[in-house]
Amino acid sequence: MILLFRCLYLAETTPGKILVLCYNITLASYLRECIEARGLASRVTVSHFHSWCASMVKRHGIKVTADRKEYPDKCFSTLEEAVNSGKITRTGYDAVLVDEGHDFDSRWLALIARLFDNASRSLLLMYDDAQSIYRRERALNFSLASVGIQAQGRTSVLPVNYRNPKRILHFAYAFSREYFEKHQNREIPLVQPQAGGEEGTEPEILRCASERDEARQVADWLEKRHVLCGHWSDMAVLCPTERSAQQLQDVMTLRGVPFATCFDREGKKTYSRRKDVVHLLTYQSSKGLEFPYVAVINASFVHSGAADESEVIPVLYVAFTRATRELLVTCYRENSISRHLEDFA
């Protein structure tokens, strides 16, 4: 990962401490584990954005009163107020790396920019508009200059994708291209990814008769991959909601296939690749992660609150591109998404 290599470089070339921020709790857990494995835990701190806000106000002795649901946002607004008033001017870190920056809204980035010296290049922002899935309106519909980040002349476009095999990347992009072209971001140009990986195998797309049939076929696929690779931890099942994986969990339990879920906050905080289990995550929680074998299940699921079925396409693109070797896509609901998937079967 580019961010990890950047951390290694900064750790070797700068004496100070480095902060890594991201929005995804699961990704923060994974990055933290990677940093610890490289012996950099004393120099590099990895944090979920709102957890960092909470730690900052606590460190400066500022009390935050709010219920559990509102506490994260309250910590942010309290920190923002303290920074704007000059009460807090330093973070204790010499550099900050923002991963998955497309998930940060303007006020978050403005706060980070005020606390870190952009002129000395102590701020690195990693951004991929194709992976803006939490709130489309958050996806950099503002200029970086407006939040205090002087990016002009300092940006680098990384068009080559080395994570995914060519066939998986080409499928994911072809499936999503029309949506991306219609929703192109004015701040970041649309760049068609160039595949730098191996050719790989074609994604397997299965139209299942029912949710139960889907669970059975996915379990079969997992068992066959385990025979090939010998490691359950090389596999992940990605689903739109926790409920979508319930029948699969039942089948896996009956067959003795070990798995760990990453659906609640505790599961996300304790996520670890050291455990030899199949990882069950939502599409959103898989952002920034990668696995050799990925099964994307219930792919034609559309949330009842969606204004248009095509809204699920960006999150499916993210899910598809988590696979570094083989990809299985299953669905059983009939709609425009299932019909679009059949075009690639």
N, C-alpha and C positions, 0 to 999 in steps of 0.2 A: 504494500500500500504506500502511496506517495507520502501521505501524512507521517507514517512511521519512519520512512527514510529521512524526512525532513527533521523529525525529532532527533534521530541519531546524529544528523549533521549539526544541529544546533547544540546538542549535548557535548559534541566534540569541540565546537568552535566558540562557545560562549560559556562564561563561568556561572551565570545566573540560572534561576529556575524557569521552567517552561510550563505553560498551562495549555491544555487541550480541552476545547469545549465542543459539545455536540448536543442536539436536541433529543435524540433517541437514547433512552435509558439502556436498552440492550446493547447498542453500539458502544456506549461508554464502558459497559462492563467488559466487552470484548477487547477494546483498545487498552483498557487498564491491565488486562491479563497479558496482552502482548508486550506492553511496556515493562511489566514486572519480569517477564521471561527474558528480557534483554538487559536486566539489571539496572534499569533507569528509574525505578520507582522513587528514589530519593531526589531526582532532578526533574522529573516530569510528573505533573498531576493531571489526571484525566477526570473530567466531571461533566455530568448532565447540566445544562445551562441553569435550570432553576435550583438545582442543588448547590451550584456555585454561588448563586445569589444569596441563598440561605446561609451559606458558610461565611460570606462576606459581611452580612449584617450582624451575624452572631459574633464574628471576630472583633467587630468594632463596638460591641456592646449595645447594639440597637435592638430594642424589643419589637417584635412583630406579633400583633394579636389578630388572629383570623381562624376560622374553622379549617378543618383538614382540606376541604375542597378548594378553598380560596387562598390557602397559605402560600403555595408557590408563586402565584401572581402578585400577592401582597408583598412577598419578599423582594420580587423584582421592582415593584413600584417604590418600595421603601429604599432600596439601593439606588435606584435612579434619582430619587429626590436627594439623597445624601451626596451623590456625586455632583449633581447640578448645583447644590448649595455650597460645595467645596468642603463638606464635612469629611468626605472620603476622596483622597486624591491618588492613592497608591494601592496596588494589588498584592505586592510581594513577589511578582513574577516579572521577568525581563522580556518575555515574548509570549504571545498567545497564538495558537493555531485553531481556527474554527473549521471543524469538519462538517460536511453536509450543510453548508451555509445557506442553501436554498430554503431550509426550514426555519431560518431566523427572520423575525419581522424587523421593521425599520428601527423601532425603539431599542430592541436588543442590540442591534449592530451599532447604533449611535452610542449606547452606553459603553460597549467594548472599545469603540474608537476613542472615546474620551479618556479611557483609563490606560490606553497603550499608545505609545509614540509611533504613529504611522510613518513619520518622516524617516525614522531609523530602520524601517522595514521589520519592525518587531511584530507585525500583524500579518498572518497568512490566512486567507479566506479561500476555502475549497468550495466550489459551486458547480452544480449540474442541474440546470432547469428541468431536464427530463425527469428528474426524481423529486420534483416538488409535489408531494402527495398529501401533506397534512391539511393545508388550506391553499387552494389555488390563488386566492387573493393575497396570500403572504408571499408568493413567489416573485420576489424582487420586482414589484411594480413601482419601484422608486429607484432613483439613481444612487449609486454608492457615494457620490460626492455629497448628496443631501444628508447623509448620516455621518459625514466626517471622514470617509475613507477615500483617500486620493489614489484611485486605481488607474487613472489615465496614464498610459505609457508603461504600466507596471503589470499588465495582465498577460497571462500565458494561456493559450488554448491548447488543450491536450486531446487531439482527435483520435489517437490510437488507443484502442481498448485491448489490453493484454489479459484481462480476466477471463473472458468468455471465448469458447471455441467459435469459429467463424459461423457455423451453421446456427448455433443458438443465438448469437448476436444478430445475424441477418433476419432470423425469424422474429425476434423481439422488436427490432426496428421496423420491419415491414408491417407487423401487426399494429404498431402504434403510430406510424408515420403520418397518416392523414390527420389524426388528432393533434399531433405536435405542430404540424404545419398550420392548422387552424388556430392554435393557441400559442403561437410563437411569442416569446417574451421580447419586449422592445429593448431591454437593457443588455440581454445576453443573446448573441446570434445563435441560430439553430445550426448545429454542426453535425452532419451525418457521421456516426462513429466508424472508424476504420478498424477492422479486425486484425489484430497483430498476433492472435493466438493460433493454435493448430486448427485443422479443418473440423475435427470432431464429428459427432453423429447428429443426425436430424432429431429435433425434439419429437417425442412421442405424444400424440394428442389422442386422448380416449374420450369418446362420448359414452357415458355410463347409463344404465337403465334406471338407477335409483341411487340414493345416498348410500344404502347398504352395499349395493354392487360396487360403487366407487370405493368404499372402505376396503372391500375384499381385494379389488384389483390393485389398489395402492399398497396394501400389505404384501401382496404377492411380489410386487415390483421391489419393495424394500428388501425382502428376504433374498431375492435373486441378486441384488446389488451387494448384499452382505457376503454372499458366497464369492463374489468377484473381488471385493476389496478387503474384507475381513474386519472392517471398522464401522460400527453403527454411527459413530460420531462424524463420519464423512457424509452423512445424509441428513436432510432437513425436509420437513413437510410444512409448506406455507399455506395458510388458509385466510379467508376474509374475516372470519370471526371465530371466537373460541367455540361457539356452538357448532360450527362447521366441522370441527375435528372430533366431536364426541363419539360418533359411531366408529370412526377409525381408531380412536383410543381403546374402545371396547374390543375390537378385533385384535389389535396389537397386544393387549393384555392377555387375551385368550391364547395367542400364539407364542407368548413369551418374548415378544420383541421389546427391548428396553427403550424407554423414551422419557424425555423431560419436557414439560410444558413451560412456555414463556409468555403467559397471558396476563397474569396480575403483576403488580409492582414488585412484589418479592421475587417472583420468578425472573423478572427482567434484571433486577439488581444482582441476583446470584447466578446469572447465566455464565456458563463456563464450557469451553471446548475441551477441557481436560477429561470430562466425563464421557465414557464410551456409550453414548445413548443417541437415539434419533431425536433431533431437536424439532419440536412443534412450535411454530411461531405464526403470528399474523403477518400479512404482507407488510404492514407498516413497521413492525418490530424487526423485520429482516433487513431493513435498509442499512447499507454499509457492510453487511456481512457477506460471506461467500462460502459455498460448500461444493464438493465435487458432484454430489448427486442431490438433485432438488426435485421434489414433487409439488406442483402447484395445484391444489385441489379446489373444487367448487368454483372454478374459474369464471363461470357465468353468473355468479351471485351479484346482484345489484341491490344496494341498500334502499329501503323504502323511501328514504328522504331524498334520493338522488333526483335531480331535475331531468337528467338525461342518462340513458344507459352507458353512453360513451365516457361518462365521468370515471368509470372504473379502469379505463385503459392506462393512465399513468401508473397506477399502483400495480397493475399486472405487468407492465414493463419492468418495474423495479423487481418484482418477484421472479420473472423469467431470467433476468440478468444476474441472479444470485448463483446460478449454476456454472461451475467451472469445468464440468465433464459431461454430464448427462442431465437432460431435463424431461420430466413427465408432466403433462398438463391434462387434468381431468375436469369434466363438467357433466351435469345431468339436468340442469334447468334449460328450458327452451327459450331463447330470446335472441336479440341481435348480436350479443357477444358470442353465444354458442355457435351461431351461424357464421360469424366472422372467423372463429377458430377453425371451423370445418374447412374453410378455404385453404388452410395450411396442413390439413390432415393427410 
